[in-house]
Amino acid sequence: MSDLESEFSTPAELKKTLHRLRIEHQDLSDAISALETLGRADQLQIRRLKRQKLYLKERITQLEDQLTPDIIA
């Protein structure tokens, strides 16, 4: 059992975490867009937010893979 699998005792917990991460990912996307729209945003801050957004996207993908059963072709 991997670290990801042992982190959640039920699929419902995993889905709940996925939902929370998706909301956080969208919030980051909105924040980045708002900062870029201002035109005078701190580029370092935007890069950090984008890095955090990418991390969340990778985490979401990992958790989604857990929900999808392996199909043997």
Secondary structure, DSSP 4 states (H G I P E B T S, - for coil): --HHHHH-SSHHHHHHHHHHHHHHHHHHHHHHHHHHHHS---HHHHHHHHHHHHHHHHHHHHHHHHHSPP---
